[in-house]
Amino acid sequence: MSLFSRTDKSIFGEWWWTVDRGMLSAFLVLIVFGVVLVATASPPVAERIGLGSFYFLKRHVLLLVPATMMLIGVSMLDRRQIWRLSSLVFAGSIVALILVLATGTEIKGAQRWIRIFGFSLQPSEFTKPAFLIVAAWLMGLQKTKENVRGNLIAAGLYFLVITLFLLQPDLGMTVILTASWAAQIFLAGLPFRWLFAFGAAGIAGLVAVYFSFDHVKSRIDRFIDPSSGDNFQVERSLDAFQNGGLFGTGPGQGSVKLGLPDAHADFIFSVLGEEFGLFFVLILMLILGFILLRGFNRLMDHDDMFTVLAAGGLLTMFGLQAMVHMGSTLNLLPTKGMTLPFISYGGSSALSMGFAMGVVLALTRRQRRSSISKGGM
């Protein structure tokens, strides 16, 4: 029995019959996955630093409530409302990034967080999706209005954002944002010389960052040559996957996770591998792949440039962030403190992903037909 009838013209009725319920269900499954994994991964971390066993779990669930509400609420918006909301989020996040540099809290050598109502907020998490939506609007606008230099304005905003990111410093966010915007440039059908120039500039930028930031140089050196430094977390992460085997040790029964400092956040994929085994690792990867394929497939039905660029950029961001997290835990990429979307502990990440994927759901909604009889089955 359906929640709403097909003739229901209310906001919720229209939303229910046009939103991609398969993709929405996949996001909700990821959220449940995350609660289970944070519940089993976070107690040892909390106890190690003198907090209550369920400190991180309580905060995680507390922030998942507004994140889930944001996912559903934003998915009900139309294109213009999304553009207006994203512009406000982008402007606010830029101000917050500047405040971070002036008054932010330094954690592990990086100044990326500000304290609001007892929570640590990472403005760069919100800047990523907001920029991609604003850039999509500007680039789409240039396609329809010749006197608007949307591409140039988007490029200017991009350089502003990555400058603020690198001043923190945050190379991971810079790489994810850069690759996502490059995907938008590709989807926009801009000349390939743009992509080649962008790629060359990106490579030059990575080389410059390597020689400019000691912590980046150290991570890359340890990835290329493990004997050149301490690889404790990566080694323990690989041990966790090996200990888990095919079916895992069972929820809460992992032993290797006890030695992972960030088991609830940056290495939560390792906890999944140890306690649930390869079987559930593959299930999670299938869910992530389903979201990406489903999202891009829905975009094939659209000829609106803003929709294609915004949703395409956000889906690329989502996929790259998951890839970097999983690749780091498996030692396929240099270690980087990157959350696994909707899975890892992290309030800023959960809220920003709720916003970003809510936009994807909104932009990929199908148009209601004028009558049931015309629609067929």
Secondary structure, DSSP 8 states (H G I E B T S, - for coil): --SS-TT--SHHHHHHHHS-HHHHHHHHHHHHHHHHHHHHHHHHHHHHTT--TTHHHHHHHHHHHHHHHHHHHHTT--HHHHHHHHHHHHHHHHHHHHHHHHH-EEETTEEEEEEETTEEE-HHHHHHHHHHHHHHHHHHHHHH-TT--HHHHHHHHHHHHHHHHHHTT-HHHHHHHHHHHHHHHHHTT--HHHHHHHHHHHHHHHHHHHHH-HHHHHHHHHHH-GGGS--HHHHHHHHHHHHHTTT-S-TT--SGGGG-TTTTTTTHHHHHHHHHHHHHHHHHHHHHHHHHHHHHHHHTT---HHHHHHHHHHHHHHHHHHHHHHHHHTTSS-------TTTSS-HHHHHHHHHHHHHHHHHT-----S-HHHH--
